[in-house]
Amino acid sequence: MASIFTRIVNREIPCYKVAEDDRFLAFLDINPLAQGHTLVIPKEEIDYIFEIPDNLLGDYFRFSKSVALAIEQVIPCQRIGIAVIGLEVPHAHIHLVPLQTIYDIDFKKPKLNLTTDEFQSIAGQIAEAYERICSKE
């Protein structure tokens, strides 16, 4: 059975997309720790990040870096934290979380409740920043 992320890649389930290319997709986490909390996935369904082929892994992190830089342009924060847990969904994914303190990436924290309009606005702003970053490369 396809993971929920594969179903998002296949457009069976909607998402708040912030960036996409032929191999990767980034979208807002719908249970965010912070505004701008984004998930970055390979489009190919690979269960565990350390199972990603070497020739894809570097590109995956470069894509994630561009997304993180875009988030920083939109969401005021000290840094973008990165977490790879890998137990929630059997599809490799990186969490990019805007941070003010180290405690902002504590997954036991209550999640934010954002409206559809807030999700759409944040996703649109990050997508625009991502496009600007990519156009400079």
Secondary structure by P-SEA (a helix, b strand, c coil): cccaaaaaaaccccccccccccccccccccccccccbbbbbccccccccccccccaaaaaaaaaaaaaaaaaacccccbbbbbbbccccccbbbbbbbcccccccccccccccccaaaaaaaaaaaaaaaaaaaaac
